[in-house]
């Protein structure tokens, strides 16, 4: 192999340009690099440690707890690269922080959706494991996100997310010049009937890859659109970021309680007060 060839296992990760020690154990994963500033505005302090391509990373503290954020760009392929390389520098917990379209009528714009599991309509995770392998959120992360939303007083829903590879055809929207993909006219209705809560583009790959590697992952998204009512507003992004930030603090408390109790998993019988 030529001496100057790209090495994806080098100490400095090729895409995210991070090394061990640059980030905390828990990393929040928004898509848009511009959302990094909105996330860190909620923290006591933060320093940008890397910015390469769509991957922008900052590390700081929230309520005294170390925390990091890395943007992943749009879609599961780039999100998978972020999870891969962050895991290589020591990250053990990932929380996707994003926006979504709700497909149940009772969900209002600005509400939060906390993912319990995901429909793997994206193709990235299928390159890792067979298609019937479930994309499941870690129970501790889900519990921490619920507890955080409750403490902050934000309206939230817990449910199944569908992750697509396409914003248009893959989510049942018309393409250019009214193009309609096969089956797209029935997609949202079929997902509603299956009690799926929302649609976005990264969660299932993040959850699947984290589970394969024995790491924790979850997702919380702000509802920007309701596909049933037709309502659309870019509202509530800071709620998802604040909920995920507080969940990071609660997860650290859970980990400390587990250590004190000598158990491997946090459960509802253990307080996080």
Rosetta silent file (secondary structure, phi, psi, omega in degrees, C-alpha in Angstrom):
SEQUENCE: XXXXXXXXXXXXXXXXXXXXXXXXXXXXXXXXXXXXXXXXXXXXXXXXXXXXXXXXXXXXXXXXXXXXXXXXXXXXXXXXXXXXXXXXXXXXXXXXXXXXXXXXXXXXXXXXXXXXXXXXXXXXXXXXXXXXXXXXXXXXXXXXXXXXXXXXXXXXXXXXXXXXXXXXXXXXXXXXXXXXXXXXXXXXXXXXXXXXXXXXXXXXXXXXXXXXXXXXXXXXXXXXXXXXXXXXXXXXXXXXXXXXXXXXXXXXXXXXXXXXXXXXXXXXXXXXX
SCORE:     score description
SCORE:     0.000 S_00000001
   1 L     0.000  133.133  179.159    0.000    0.000    0.000 S_00000001
   2 L   -56.644  146.458 -175.680    1.428    3.450   -0.868 S_00000001
   3 L   -65.734  -23.626 -178.500    2.758    5.326    2.123 S_00000001
   4 L  -101.917   16.706 -179.690    0.479    8.327    1.623 S_00000001
   5 L   -70.344  157.071 -178.757   -2.770    6.359    1.204 S_00000001
   6 L   -70.526  130.872  179.016   -5.785    7.268    3.308 S_00000001
   7 L  -116.111  104.589 -178.091   -5.920    5.308    6.580 S_00000001
   8 L   -69.777   -6.271  179.988   -9.420    5.327    8.142 S_00000001
   9 L  -109.558   15.209  178.318   -7.979    3.870   11.351 S_00000001
  10 L   -66.751  165.139 -178.675   -5.337    6.533   11.961 S_00000001
  11 L   -58.970  -42.474  174.567   -5.217    8.325   15.317 S_00000001
  12 L   -91.705  118.984 -174.785   -6.838   11.398   13.778 S_00000001
  13 L   -67.477  137.843 -167.603  -10.076   10.249   12.207 S_00000001
  14 L   -61.643  -44.585 -174.470  -10.197   10.924    8.477 S_00000001
  15 L   -90.681  -43.777 -175.333  -13.620   12.572    8.126 S_00000001
  16 L   -89.101  -11.366  177.922  -14.342   14.133   11.513 S_00000001
  17 L    54.540   45.334  177.511  -10.684   15.107   12.208 S_00000001
  18 L  -121.273  153.970  175.409  -10.887   14.143   15.883 S_00000001
  19 L  -124.020  167.858  175.017   -8.591   12.198   18.181 S_00000001
  20 L   -56.564  134.193 -178.734   -9.098   10.504   21.538 S_00000001
  21 L    97.575  -11.888  179.924   -9.602   13.165   24.197 S_00000001
  22 L   -80.394  -22.861 -174.257  -11.237   15.680   21.879 S_00000001
  23 L  -131.087  160.827  177.587  -14.790   14.693   22.791 S_00000001
  24 L   -78.031  175.255  178.876  -16.820   13.594   25.813 S_00000001
  25 L   -67.028  -29.458  179.621  -18.238   10.102   26.306 S_00000001
  26 E  -112.560  132.255 -179.144  -21.649   11.316   25.096 S_00000001
  27 E  -126.670  130.569  173.127  -22.071   13.148   21.800 S_00000001
  28 E   -84.878  143.038 -173.407  -25.197   14.840   20.462 S_00000001
  29 E  -124.668   84.152  169.046  -25.712   14.391   16.713 S_00000001
  30 L   -78.989  165.887  176.689  -27.609   17.146   14.860 S_00000001
  31 L   -85.470  -56.588 -174.245  -27.568   17.087   11.078 S_00000001
  32 L   -73.176  125.633  176.407  -26.978   20.712   10.129 S_00000001
  33 L   -56.316  -28.994  179.741  -23.549   22.132   11.117 S_00000001
  34 L   -67.984  -20.699  178.944  -25.294   25.448   11.852 S_00000001
  35 H   -75.321  -13.721  178.961  -27.242   23.760   14.652 S_00000001
  36 H   -58.751  -42.740  179.354  -24.034   23.205   16.607 S_00000001
  37 H   -64.061  -36.627  179.102  -24.140   26.829   17.777 S_00000001
  38 H   -67.789  -33.546  177.230  -27.782   26.438   18.830 S_00000001
  39 H   -70.477  -51.209 -174.577  -26.858   23.372   20.875 S_00000001
  40 H   -69.602  -19.216  176.252  -23.808   24.877   22.573 S_00000001
  41 L   -63.134  -19.017  179.810  -25.718   28.070   23.408 S_00000001
  42 L   -87.565   -8.019 -175.729  -27.482   25.962   26.050 S_00000001
  43 L   -97.240  165.421  175.478  -24.212   24.946   27.737 S_00000001
  44 L   -68.204  -40.819 -179.354  -22.013   26.767   30.267 S_00000001
  45 E  -153.994  156.132  178.768  -19.063   26.676   27.908 S_00000001
  46 E  -160.638  145.220  177.801  -18.067   25.138   24.605 S_00000001
  47 E  -131.460  130.268  174.112  -15.079   25.136   22.275 S_00000001
  48 E   -69.661  128.617 -176.358  -15.079   24.103   18.634 S_00000001
  49 E  -112.381  -15.431  177.842  -12.515   21.326   18.251 S_00000001
  50 E  -165.998  151.560  173.556  -12.921   20.355   14.585 S_00000001
  51 E  -155.969  106.919 -179.719  -14.778   21.266   11.390 S_00000001
  52 E  -140.721  125.080 -176.223  -14.265   19.205    8.243 S_00000001
  53 L    56.067 -131.677 -179.929  -16.866   18.775    5.505 S_00000001
  54 L   -83.855   -2.303 -173.215  -20.292   18.397    7.170 S_00000001
  55 E   -96.423  103.165  178.504  -18.729   17.302   10.468 S_00000001
  56 E  -115.532  128.028 -173.375  -18.479   20.167   12.950 S_00000001
  57 E  -126.736  137.081  172.670  -17.642   19.288   16.567 S_00000001
  58 E  -132.842  148.603  178.320  -17.648   21.244   19.819 S_00000001
  59 E  -128.234  140.007 -179.976  -16.930   20.066   23.350 S_00000001
  60 E  -164.944 -147.062  178.486  -17.973   21.727   26.597 S_00000001
  61 E  -137.039  144.687  172.425  -20.052   21.252   29.723 S_00000001
  62 E  -124.239  117.670 -177.287  -23.755   21.210   30.507 S_00000001
  63 L    50.187   41.583  176.919  -24.607   21.658   34.197 S_00000001
  64 L    83.280   -5.220 -176.490  -21.049   20.624   34.965 S_00000001
  65 E   -98.213  130.591  176.187  -21.166   17.456   32.864 S_00000001
  66 E   -59.528  140.179 -176.697  -18.758   16.994   29.918 S_00000001
  67 E  -156.695  149.246  177.639  -20.646   16.883   26.622 S_00000001
  68 E  -133.705  164.573  176.629  -19.901   17.116   22.915 S_00000001
  69 E  -140.694  135.383  176.209  -21.818   17.721   19.698 S_00000001
  70 E  -133.197  123.695  175.402  -20.959   16.636   16.154 S_00000001
  71 L   -75.553  149.169 -174.202  -23.034   17.525   13.104 S_00000001
  72 L  -117.510   -3.660 -173.544  -23.570   14.650   10.673 S_00000001
  73 L    77.473 -167.371 -177.350  -24.967   16.249    7.529 S_00000001
  74 L   -97.834  127.412  170.406  -28.087   14.910    5.830 S_00000001
  75 L    97.950  165.303 -174.775  -28.844   11.211    5.745 S_00000001
  76 H   -71.198  -34.779  179.359  -27.641    7.901    7.082 S_00000001
  77 H   -56.788  -47.082 -179.397  -24.420    7.445    5.043 S_00000001
  78 H   -73.902  -32.476  176.815  -22.761   10.497    6.592 S_00000001
  79 H   -64.759  -37.859  179.250  -24.296    9.796   10.028 S_00000001
  80 H   -64.060  -39.143  176.891  -22.808    6.292    9.941 S_00000001
  81 H   -61.266  -43.092  179.401  -19.349    7.722    9.270 S_00000001
  82 H   -61.055  -45.994  179.911  -19.726    9.997   12.293 S_00000001
  83 H   -62.768  -45.532  179.436  -20.742    7.105   14.571 S_00000001
  84 H   -55.696  -51.163 -172.590  -17.906    4.916   13.261 S_00000001
  85 H   -77.410  -32.734  175.091  -15.215    7.513   13.796 S_00000001
  86 H   -66.705  -38.381  177.003  -16.569    8.870   17.086 S_00000001
  87 H   -61.109  -35.863 -178.475  -16.646    5.316   18.452 S_00000001
  88 H   -69.339  -20.701  177.837  -12.982    4.971   17.476 S_00000001
  89 L  -102.937   12.340  168.669  -12.052    7.966   19.650 S_00000001
  90 L   108.322    3.105  179.476  -13.897    6.612   22.691 S_00000001
  91 L   -71.462  137.405  179.521  -17.523    7.789   22.479 S_00000001
  92 L  -120.927   -6.084 -178.924  -19.981    5.333   24.041 S_00000001
  93 E  -139.589  130.125 -178.252  -23.310    7.201   23.870 S_00000001
  94 E  -124.513  132.548  176.078  -24.941    8.900   20.879 S_00000001
  95 E  -127.895  110.592  175.570  -28.093   11.021   20.892 S_00000001
  96 E   -70.048  133.072  178.131  -29.478   12.189   17.571 S_00000001
  97 E  -124.194  109.774 -174.716  -30.932   15.697   17.857 S_00000001
  98 E  -151.031 -161.518  176.025  -32.944   16.687   14.842 S_00000001
  99 E  -120.038  162.606 -176.271  -36.175   17.648   13.162 S_00000001
 100 E  -156.255  169.065  169.713  -38.856   15.392   11.738 S_00000001
 101 E  -105.792  125.893  177.766  -42.239   15.140   10.122 S_00000001
 102 E   -83.354  148.233  179.184  -44.976   13.746   12.342 S_00000001
 103 L  -126.458   11.435  171.870  -47.536   11.413   10.792 S_00000001
 104 L  -109.406  136.541 -170.220  -50.001   11.018   13.666 S_00000001
 105 L   -63.459  -25.653 -176.060  -52.699   13.718   13.885 S_00000001
 106 L   -80.274   -4.375 -177.443  -52.303   14.423   17.611 S_00000001
 107 L   -89.346  122.665 -177.573  -48.673   15.547   17.237 S_00000001
 108 L   -95.341  153.164  172.033  -48.289   19.326   17.082 S_00000001
 109 L   -58.907  132.706 -176.363  -45.506   21.330   15.487 S_00000001
 110 L    99.451  -18.843  175.012  -42.966   22.008   18.241 S_00000001
 111 L   -67.197  162.016  174.850  -43.621   18.725   20.063 S_00000001
 112 E  -103.401  145.163  170.380  -40.767   16.300   20.635 S_00000001
 113 E  -118.261  119.734  177.166  -40.624   12.728   19.385 S_00000001
 114 E   -99.886  120.681 -173.662  -38.388   10.384   21.374 S_00000001
 115 E   -79.425  127.054  173.418  -37.544    7.319   19.310 S_00000001
 116 E   -95.042  -27.760  177.500  -38.021    3.896   20.885 S_00000001
 117 E  -168.062  171.781 -173.608  -37.122    2.048   17.682 S_00000001
 118 E  -141.840  144.927  171.006  -36.950    2.705   13.969 S_00000001
 119 E   -79.735  124.966 -173.574  -38.085    1.335   10.628 S_00000001
 120 E   -88.721   69.252  177.251  -34.924    0.816    8.580 S_00000001
 121 L   -81.710  -15.788  173.638  -36.029    2.234    5.238 S_00000001
 122 L   -73.267  159.395 -176.718  -32.555    3.737    4.734 S_00000001
 123 L   -96.515  -12.651 -174.316  -30.014    1.512    3.013 S_00000001
 124 L   -63.178  -47.650 -176.314  -26.887    2.229    5.051 S_00000001
 125 H   -65.530  -24.573  178.382  -27.630   -0.088    7.977 S_00000001
 126 H   -69.229  -17.490  175.508  -28.367   -2.956    5.564 S_00000001
 127 H   -81.153   -8.061  177.638  -24.695   -2.863    4.593 S_00000001
 128 L  -100.378  -37.539 -169.929  -23.882   -3.725    8.218 S_00000001
 129 L  -156.620  158.983 -178.142  -26.413   -6.407    9.102 S_00000001
 130 L   -54.078  152.149 -170.301  -29.360   -8.365    7.717 S_00000001
 131 L   -69.214  -18.736  179.232  -32.513   -6.355    7.047 S_00000001
 132 L   -91.576    6.622  172.985  -34.612   -8.038    9.753 S_00000001
 133 L   -72.909  131.082 -174.660  -32.211   -6.915   12.512 S_00000001
 134 L   -79.072  146.379  171.638  -34.086   -4.343   14.638 S_00000001
 135 E   -97.395  102.100 -171.914  -33.058   -0.721   15.076 S_00000001
 136 E  -120.085  133.265  175.304  -33.722   -0.253   18.797 S_00000001
 137 L   -74.854  146.417  177.951  -32.960    2.730   21.004 S_00000001
 138 L   -66.214  134.505 -176.351  -31.095    2.037   24.227 S_00000001
 139 H   -61.698  -36.547  178.734  -33.508    1.845   27.168 S_00000001
 140 H   -66.750  -40.257  179.602  -31.373    4.039   29.399 S_00000001
 141 H   -66.390  -43.212  177.260  -31.162    6.749   26.751 S_00000001
 142 H   -59.529  -46.290 -179.811  -34.931    6.637   26.167 S_00000001
 143 H   -61.435  -41.709 -179.929  -35.555    6.870   29.929 S_00000001
 144 H   -66.577  -39.523  178.426  -33.160    9.800   30.275 S_00000001
 145 H   -66.422  -41.480  177.209  -34.770   11.645   27.361 S_00000001
 146 H   -62.973  -46.610 -179.785  -38.265   11.104   28.787 S_00000001
 147 H   -61.287  -39.185  179.847  -37.146   12.261   32.238 S_00000001
 148 H   -66.421  -44.982  179.140  -35.487   15.325   30.707 S_00000001
 149 H   -62.388  -38.706  177.773  -38.568   16.270   28.674 S_00000001
 150 H   -63.513  -46.125 -177.973  -40.742   15.868   31.779 S_00000001
 151 H   -65.731  -33.256 -179.350  -38.458   18.060   33.888 S_00000001
 152 H   -84.431  -11.558  178.243  -38.324   20.729   31.202 S_00000001
 153 L    76.684   26.788 -179.310  -42.083   20.650   30.707 S_00000001
 154 L   -93.448  140.039  175.375  -41.960   19.943   26.971 S_00000001
 155 L   -69.510  132.300 -175.986  -44.727   18.071   25.168 S_00000001
 156 E  -146.007  162.146  176.082  -43.331   14.807   23.843 S_00000001
 157 E  -134.663  144.086  175.803  -44.279   11.479   22.295 S_00000001
 158 E  -113.248  128.488 -178.125  -42.414    8.172   22.450 S_00000001
 159 E  -175.463 -170.142 -177.632  -42.709    5.901   19.466 S_00000001
 160 E   -85.538  134.266  178.435  -41.404    4.268   16.324 S_00000001
 161 E  -105.827  144.208  168.768  -39.540    6.401   13.789 S_00000001
 162 E  -105.763  127.857  177.915  -39.154    5.683   10.081 S_00000001
 163 E  -106.518  123.746 -177.965  -35.783    6.640    8.625 S_00000001
 164 L  -111.583  161.800  175.284  -35.667    7.228    4.874 S_00000001
 165 L   -91.774  -14.819 -175.113  -32.836    7.863    2.431 S_00000001
 166 L  -124.536  135.895  175.863  -34.790   10.428    0.424 S_00000001
 167 L   -74.470  -31.172 -175.575  -36.475   13.626    1.551 S_00000001
 168 L   -97.002  -87.004 -173.718  -38.825   13.579   -1.423 S_00000001
 169 H   -58.426  -39.115 -176.827  -39.742   10.223   -3.004 S_00000001
 170 H   -71.784  -12.318  177.697  -38.709    8.180    0.035 S_00000001
 171 H  -114.281   18.209  176.046  -41.030   10.159    2.291 S_00000001
 172 L    77.116   18.212  177.468  -44.042   10.075   -0.005 S_00000001
 173 L   -97.191  153.312  175.644  -43.528   13.563   -1.437 S_00000001
 174 L   -70.417  145.717  175.583  -43.708   14.357   -5.150 S_00000001
 175 L   -88.146 -164.850 -179.374  -40.422   14.791   -6.965 S_00000001
 176 H   -57.681  137.470  177.073  -39.475   17.297   -9.644 S_00000001
 177 H    59.606   27.334  176.275  -42.262   18.115  -12.082 S_00000001
 178 H    82.024   10.883  178.458  -44.719   16.066  -10.028 S_00000001
 179 L   -54.352  136.462  179.152  -42.867   12.770  -10.309 S_00000001
 180 L  -123.374  119.448  178.292  -44.453   10.130   -8.066 S_00000001
 181 L   -71.527  151.922 -179.844  -42.474    7.104   -6.920 S_00000001
 182 L   -58.003  126.614  177.025  -44.197    3.737   -6.944 S_00000001
 183 L    82.389   -5.390 -174.997  -46.203    3.285   -3.752 S_00000001
 184 H   -68.578  -24.836 -179.842  -45.455    6.772   -2.435 S_00000001
 185 H   -70.174  -17.484 -179.812  -49.126    7.732   -2.472 S_00000001
 186 H  -108.037   -6.437 -170.970  -49.813    5.058    0.172 S_00000001
 187 H   -58.372  -54.994 -175.932  -46.615    5.357    2.210 S_00000001
 188 H   -62.271  -41.806  179.573  -47.719    7.777    4.927 S_00000001
 189 H   -62.972  -40.483  178.648  -51.083    6.050    5.381 S_00000001
 190 H   -65.690  -38.628  177.655  -49.415    2.638    5.711 S_00000001
 191 H   -68.050  -39.795  176.026  -46.985    4.001    8.309 S_00000001
 192 H   -58.878  -46.414 -179.454  -49.843    5.600   10.233 S_00000001
 193 H   -61.554  -28.253  178.520  -51.690    2.289   10.293 S_00000001
 194 L   -87.746    7.161  177.694  -48.545    0.673   11.691 S_00000001
 195 L    65.298   29.618  172.152  -48.481    3.280   14.512 S_00000001
 196 E   -75.721  139.804 -173.304  -45.259    4.875   13.293 S_00000001
 197 E   -89.725  -40.700 -169.808  -44.856    8.312   14.859 S_00000001
 198 E  -155.735  167.687  179.865  -42.530   10.272   12.600 S_00000001
 199 E  -126.141  134.736  172.846  -40.224   10.317    9.599 S_00000001
 200 E  -152.883 -159.648 -167.947  -36.612   11.503    9.434 S_00000001
 201 L  -132.088    3.047 -174.921  -33.363   10.349    7.796 S_00000001
 202 L  -132.142  -26.021 -166.441  -30.715    9.200   10.296 S_00000001
 203 H   -58.069  -44.599 -172.905  -32.037    7.506   13.437 S_00000001
 204 H   -65.779  -35.898  177.703  -32.270    3.896   12.275 S_00000001
 205 H   -68.726  -42.535  178.620  -28.682    3.765   11.039 S_00000001
 206 H   -60.767  -46.177 -178.594  -27.368    5.373   14.231 S_00000001
 207 H   -65.386  -44.194 -178.048  -29.333    2.965   16.425 S_00000001
 208 H   -62.740  -49.294 -177.248  -28.388   -0.111   14.401 S_00000001
 209 H   -65.371  -41.134  178.041  -24.673    0.617   14.278 S_00000001
 210 H   -60.988  -43.778  178.609  -24.535    1.538   17.964 S_00000001
 211 H   -62.494  -41.254  179.258  -26.259   -1.716   18.907 S_00000001
 212 H   -59.275  -33.971 -176.820  -23.872   -3.740   16.760 S_00000001
 213 L   -95.840    5.167  179.400  -20.935   -2.196   18.619 S_00000001
 214 L    71.235   29.785 -179.231  -22.460   -2.493   22.097 S_00000001
 215 L  -110.049  164.392 -179.646  -22.866    1.280   22.451 S_00000001
 216 E   -94.225  141.373  176.575  -25.824    3.380   23.634 S_00000001
 217 E  -153.441  152.240  175.967  -27.896    5.460   21.252 S_00000001
 218 E  -156.946 -178.418 -179.037  -31.194    7.270   21.085 S_00000001
 219 E  -151.056  141.350  172.156  -32.907   10.081   19.215 S_00000001
 220 E  -136.605  126.950 -176.886  -35.069   13.087   19.985 S_00000001
 221 E  -127.609  143.789  172.514  -36.515   15.212   17.198 S_00000001
 222 E   -85.242  137.815  177.478  -38.603   18.358   17.091 S_00000001
 223 E   -77.125  116.239  175.377  -41.699   18.171   14.930 S_00000001
 224 E   -96.350  -26.608 -177.064  -41.361   20.703   12.110 S_00000001
 225 E  -144.640  146.190  170.215  -44.259   19.389   10.037 S_00000001
 226 E  -112.416  115.260 -174.382  -47.353   17.279   10.509 S_00000001
 227 L   -71.203  -14.403  179.852  -48.004   15.336    7.318 S_00000001
 228 L   -87.150  -48.710 -176.138  -51.636   14.764    8.316 S_00000001
 229 L   -85.829  -17.759 -178.356  -52.691   18.318    9.188 S_00000001
 230 L    83.198    4.574 -179.330  -50.390   20.059    6.711 S_00000001
 231 L   -75.568  138.259  178.131  -48.933   22.311    9.408 S_00000001
 232 E  -146.029  125.207  172.182  -45.281   23.326    8.933 S_00000001
 233 L  -154.345  138.665  175.732  -43.037   25.602   11.006 S_00000001
 234 L   -81.599   85.121 -171.355  -39.329   25.384   11.840 S_00000001
 235 L  -136.567  140.394  171.242  -39.993   25.462   15.553 S_00000001
 236 L    95.783    7.288 -178.921  -38.685   23.696   18.643 S_00000001
 237 H   -59.784  -39.209 -178.788  -35.112   22.846   17.617 S_00000001
 238 H   -67.973  -26.113  178.048  -33.754   24.218   20.896 S_00000001
 239 H   -66.209  -43.400  177.845  -36.185   22.004   22.842 S_00000001
 240 H   -63.552  -42.542 -179.313  -34.690   18.857   21.349 S_00000001
 241 H   -65.980  -41.481  179.481  -31.169   20.120   22.026 S_00000001
 242 H   -67.717  -40.319  178.662  -31.985   21.094   25.617 S_00000001
 243 H   -62.639  -43.908  179.145  -33.720   17.765   26.251 S_00000001
 244 H   -67.109  -36.951  179.028  -30.735   15.837   24.904 S_00000001
 245 H   -65.241  -46.424  177.494  -28.300   17.968   26.904 S_00000001
 246 H   -65.099  -36.827  176.938  -30.195   17.377   30.149 S_00000001
 247 H   -60.245  -35.503  176.702  -30.494   13.677   29.265 S_00000001
 248 H   -60.955  -42.909  176.503  -26.692   13.556   29.072 S_00000001
 249 H   -62.098  -42.634 -179.090  -26.531   14.855   32.646 S_00000001
 250 H   -68.865  -35.823  176.753  -29.119   12.269   33.737 S_00000001
 251 H   -63.906  -38.339  176.787  -27.264    9.449   31.983 S_00000001
 252 H   -63.408  -38.570  176.709  -24.125   10.353   33.890 S_00000001
 253 H   -66.760  -41.764  175.922  -26.145   10.166   37.100 S_00000001
 254 H   -57.208  -45.004 -179.157  -27.575    6.813   36.037 S_00000001
 255 H   -62.475  -39.507  178.213  -24.066    5.501   35.419 S_00000001
 256 H   -66.137  -40.375  179.568  -22.940    6.650   38.861 S_00000001
 257 H   -65.255  -40.806  177.460  -25.960    5.001   40.502 S_00000001
 258 H   -59.631  -44.355  179.994  -25.272    1.741   38.659 S_00000001
 259 H   -62.927  -42.160  178.682  -21.712    1.770   39.900 S_00000001
 260 H   -63.981  -38.207 -177.293  -22.855    2.422   43.480 S_00000001
 261 H   -84.835  -11.440 -179.383  -25.440   -0.372   43.287 S_00000001
 262 L    70.572   34.232  179.519  -23.095   -2.805   41.559 S_00000001
 263 L  -120.455  160.866 -177.326  -25.475   -3.406   38.640 S_00000001
 264 L   -90.469  -25.170 -176.467  -24.979   -3.283   34.879 S_00000001
 265 L  -128.569  137.841  172.277  -28.240   -1.633   33.852 S_00000001
 266 L   -73.808  144.912  177.134  -30.209    1.256   35.261 S_00000001
 267 L  -142.170  171.006 -173.186  -33.869    0.444   35.915 S_00000001
 268 L   -63.492  -16.954  177.924  -36.957    2.199   37.221 S_00000001
 269 L   -78.768   -6.058  179.181  -36.294    0.966   40.762 S_00000001
 270 L  -107.458  126.091 -178.193  -33.203    3.168   40.924 S_00000001
 271 L   -74.340  151.821  170.674  -33.732    6.890   41.500 S_00000001
 272 L  -120.408   23.540  176.724  -31.953    9.542   39.425 S_00000001
 273 L   -67.307    0.000    0.000  -32.774   12.417   41.752 S_00000001
